[in-house]
Amino acid sequence: MTRLNSLVDVRIIFGIFMMTIIISITLSFFIMLLIFFTKTLHSPANLLTCNTCLATVLYCIITAIQICFFYMEFTFSDCWCRILAYLYFACLNMVSYSYAVQGLSRLFFIVLHRHHHLLHYKSHIIFIICQICISFFISLPSLITKDVVFRPLCICLIPSTKFIHVGYAFISSYFIPFFIVTIIYGVIYYRVKKSSITIRQSLHVIKRDLELIRNILILFIIFLLAGIPSIIYIIILFKTNITSYALYMLSVVSPSFAIVIEKICFIFLNKEIRKEMKKLFSKLHLTRTSINIIT
């Protein structure tokens, strides 16, 4: 694999990538702080939203470390390279499975609402702990196998030539969480259609929950789209045995772009967050106006 023809191109990619990372982390912290300081937003659903945002921040930090080491041409031992790859995939799985946990929460509130212990904050904290443990467990192959080794001019990830390991990573990190969220959406949709005849009184609440799980599915699909460049890169490599440095870099940095889009869409799709943001900006505007009048 050769470098881009110009060092300027590498710097441009690096600069754009770091900008998206900063935006992603800023938006994630903004959402978490808004939820934390706004009592009306304190709910199990928003607790899981904060969990997704925190996982996003960790993923962005690990990815930034990977790219910085690559850009500065650091040399690692195979052991350290595997540790970096393990942390990368663990954080990626934390993001992916955080959406599955959000979907499960909605399923409990709509279908299993009679089991009150599943609706408490304590139960949701247990869900988050289980999600984190699962994320680190299913990422173990990148640490315990010898597939990940240090390669000059390459990021410490699974080599695209290790098709079985790469396939496992895609299935565990993308397809299984997507399958879980899709199945949950189908179950809840069926429940809403059934409830429209039998439970008219709570139809509004159920439809609101259906809208929430639909938003979760939309946001997760946006995140999944980040894997398309990686799939294209692997297919090209498998068919032609020709590597493209530009496509390789795109496959690495595309998740950071997807996260920025996902966070912006989350703000627009979540009515409660959007409402509180308007209140916050109105207060800031009034405060600035008052200061200007005084001065």
C-alpha positions in Angstrom: 0.0 0.0 0.0 1.5 3.4 -1.0 0.9 6.8 0.4 -1.1 9.5 -1.4 0.8 11.4 -4.0 1.0 14.4 -1.9 1.6 15.0 1.8 -0.9 17.8 1.5 -3.6 15.3 0.8 -2.8 13.4 3.9 -2.9 16.6 6.0 -6.2 17.5 4.5 -7.7 14.1 5.4 -6.2 14.3 8.9 -7.5 17.9 9.4 -11.1 17.0 8.2 -11.1 13.9 10.4 -10.0 15.7 13.5 -12.6 18.4 12.8 -15.4 15.7 12.7 -14.0 14.1 15.9 -14.1 17.5 17.7 -17.7 18.2 16.5 -18.8 14.7 17.5 -17.4 14.9 21.0 -18.7 18.5 21.4 -22.3 17.5 20.4 -22.1 14.3 22.6 -21.0 16.3 25.7 -23.6 19.0 24.9 -26.4 16.4 24.8 -25.2 14.7 28.1 -24.9 18.0 29.9 -28.3 19.2 28.7 -29.9 16.0 30.0 -28.0 16.1 33.3 -28.9 19.8 34.1 -32.5 19.6 32.9 -34.8 17.8 35.4 -37.6 17.3 32.9 -35.2 15.2 30.8 -34.3 12.8 33.6 -35.8 9.5 32.4 -34.5 5.9 31.7 -34.7 6.6 28.0 -32.4 9.7 28.3 -30.1 7.7 30.6 -29.6 5.3 27.7 -29.1 8.3 25.4 -26.3 9.5 27.6 -24.8 6.0 27.5 -24.7 6.2 23.7 -23.2 9.6 23.8 -20.5 8.5 26.3 -19.7 5.4 24.1 -19.5 7.8 21.1 -16.9 10.0 23.0 -14.8 7.0 23.9 -14.9 5.7 20.3 -13.9 9.1 18.9 -11.0 9.3 21.3 -9.7 5.8 20.5 -10.1 6.5 16.8 -8.3 9.9 17.1 -5.4 8.1 18.9 -5.2 5.6 16.1 -5.2 8.2 13.4 -2.6 10.4 15.2 -0.2 7.5 15.7 -0.7 6.6 12.0 -0.1 10.2 10.9 3.0 10.6 13.1 4.3 7.2 11.9 4.7 5.7 15.3 6.2 2.2 15.6 4.5 -0.3 17.8 5.1 -3.9 18.9 2.4 -6.4 17.8 1.2 -6.6 21.4 0.5 -2.8 21.7 -1.1 -2.9 18.2 -3.5 -5.6 19.3 -4.4 -3.6 22.4 -5.2 -0.5 20.3 -7.3 -2.7 17.9 -9.1 -4.3 20.9 -10.0 -0.9 22.4 -11.2 0.3 19.0 -13.6 -2.6 18.4 -14.7 -2.6 22.1 -15.7 1.1 21.8 -17.3 0.5 18.4 -19.4 -2.3 19.9 -20.3 -0.2 22.8 -21.8 2.4 20.4 -23.6 -0.3 18.3 -25.1 -2.2 21.2 -26.1 1.0 23.0 -28.8 1.3 20.3 -29.9 -2.3 20.9 -30.2 -1.5 24.6 -32.3 1.6 23.8 -34.6 -0.7 21.7 -34.9 -3.2 24.5 -35.8 -0.5 26.9 -38.7 0.6 24.7 -39.8 -3.0 24.4 -39.9 -3.3 28.1 -42.0 -0.1 28.5 -44.5 -1.1 25.8 -44.8 -4.9 25.8 -43.4 -5.9 29.2 -44.7 -2.9 31.1 -46.4 -5.1 33.8 -42.9 -6.2 34.9 -42.2 -3.0 36.8 -38.7 -4.0 37.9 -37.6 -3.8 34.3 -38.6 -0.1 34.1 -36.6 1.2 37.0 -33.3 3.1 36.7 -31.5 0.3 38.5 -32.5 -2.1 35.8 -31.3 0.2 33.1 -28.0 0.6 34.8 -27.7 -3.2 34.8 -28.5 -3.2 31.1 -25.7 -0.7 30.5 -23.2 -2.7 32.5 -24.2 -5.9 30.6 -23.8 -4.0 27.3 -20.3 -2.9 28.2 -19.3 -6.4 29.3 -20.7 -7.9 26.1 -18.9 -5.2 24.0 -15.5 -6.0 25.5 -16.1 -9.8 25.4 -17.0 -10.0 21.7 -14.0 -7.9 20.8 -11.6 -10.4 22.4 -10.6 -12.1 19.1 -8.7 -8.9 18.0 -6.7 -9.3 21.2 -6.1 -13.0 21.7 -5.5 -13.9 18.0 -2.4 -13.0 16.1 -4.3 -11.5 13.1 -3.6 -8.0 14.2 0.1 -7.1 13.8 2.0 -3.9 13.3 2.2 -2.9 9.7 4.0 0.2 8.4 1.7 2.8 6.9 -1.4 1.0 8.3 -3.7 1.5 11.2 -3.7 -1.1 14.0 -6.9 -2.9 12.9 -7.8 -6.3 11.5 -6.0 -6.7 8.1 -8.6 -6.9 5.3 -6.9 -10.1 4.1 -8.2 -11.9 7.2 -11.6 -12.4 5.8 -13.0 -14.7 8.6 -12.0 -12.3 11.3 -13.2 -9.2 9.3 -16.5 -11.0 8.7 -16.9 -11.8 12.4 -16.2 -8.1 13.2 -18.9 -6.9 10.8 -21.5 -9.4 12.0 -20.8 -8.8 15.7 -20.5 -5.0 15.4 -23.1 -4.1 12.8 -25.5 -6.8 11.7 -26.4 -8.4 15.1 -27.3 -5.0 16.8 -29.2 -4.0 13.6 -31.1 -7.3 13.6 -32.0 -6.8 17.3 -33.2 -3.2 16.8 -35.2 -4.2 13.6 -36.9 -7.1 15.4 -37.8 -4.9 18.3 -39.3 -2.3 16.0 -41.4 -5.0 14.3 -42.7 -6.3 17.6 -43.5 -2.8 18.9 -45.2 -1.9 15.5 -47.3 -5.1 15.8 -48.2 -4.2 19.3 -49.3 -0.7 18.3 -51.5 -2.0 15.5 -53.1 -4.5 17.9 -53.5 -1.9 20.6 -55.2 0.5 18.2 -58.3 -1.7 18.5 -58.1 -2.9 22.2 -56.4 -0.1 24.1 -57.6 3.3 22.8 -56.8 5.1 26.0 -53.1 4.5 25.9 -52.7 4.7 22.1 -51.1 8.1 22.2 -48.4 6.9 24.6 -47.7 3.8 22.6 -47.5 5.7 19.3 -45.0 8.1 21.0 -42.9 5.1 22.0 -43.2 3.7 18.4 -41.9 7.1 17.2 -39.0 6.8 19.6 -38.0 3.3 18.5 -38.3 4.4 14.9 -35.9 7.3 15.6 -33.5 4.8 17.2 -33.6 2.7 14.1 -33.0 5.7 11.8 -30.0 6.9 13.9 -28.6 3.4 13.9 -28.9 3.0 10.2 -27.0 6.3 9.8 -24.3 4.9 11.9 -24.3 1.6 9.9 -23.8 3.5 6.6 -20.3 4.2 7.9 -19.4 0.6 7.2 -20.1 0.8 3.5 -16.6 2.1 2.5 -15.1 -0.8 4.4 -17.3 -3.3 2.6 -16.4 -1.8 -0.8 -12.7 -1.8 0.1 -12.8 -5.5 1.1 -14.7 -6.5 -2.0 -12.3 -4.7 -4.3 -9.3 -6.3 -2.5 -10.9 -9.7 -2.6 -11.8 -9.5 -6.3 -8.8 -7.7 -7.7 -6.1 -7.9 -4.9 -5.5 -4.2 -5.5 -5.5 -1.8 -2.6 -6.6 1.8 -2.6 -5.1 4.0 0.0 -7.8 6.7 -0.4 -10.6 4.1 0.0 -8.7 2.6 3.0 -8.5 6.0 4.7 -12.2 6.7 3.9 -13.2 3.4 5.5 -11.4 4.4 8.7 -12.6 8.0 9.0 -16.2 7.4 7.7 -17.6 6.4 11.1 -16.6 9.8 12.5 -18.6 11.5 9.7 -21.6 9.2 10.4 -21.4 10.1 14.1 -21.6 13.8 13.3 -24.6 13.3 11.1 -26.2 11.0 13.6 -25.9 13.5 16.5 -27.3 16.3 14.4 -30.2 14.1 13.3 -30.8 13.1 17.0 -31.2 16.7 18.0 -33.8 17.3 15.2 -35.7 14.0 15.8 -35.9 14.2 19.6 -38.7 16.6 20.4 -37.8 16.9 24.1 -34.2 17.7 23.5 -35.1 20.2 20.8 -37.6 21.9 23.1 -35.1 22.3 25.9 -32.5 23.6 23.5 -34.9 26.3 22.3 -35.5 27.3 26.0 -31.7 27.4 26.6 -31.0 29.5 23.6 -33.9 31.8 24.5 -32.4 32.3 28.0 -29.0 33.0 26.5 -30.4 35.5 24.1 -32.3 37.3 26.8 -29.2 37.4 29.0 -27.1 38.8 26.2 -29.8 41.4 25.4 -30.0 42.4 29.1 -26.2 42.8 29.3 -26.2 45.0 26.1 -28.9 47.2 27.6 -27.0 47.6 30.8 -23.8 48.5 29.1 
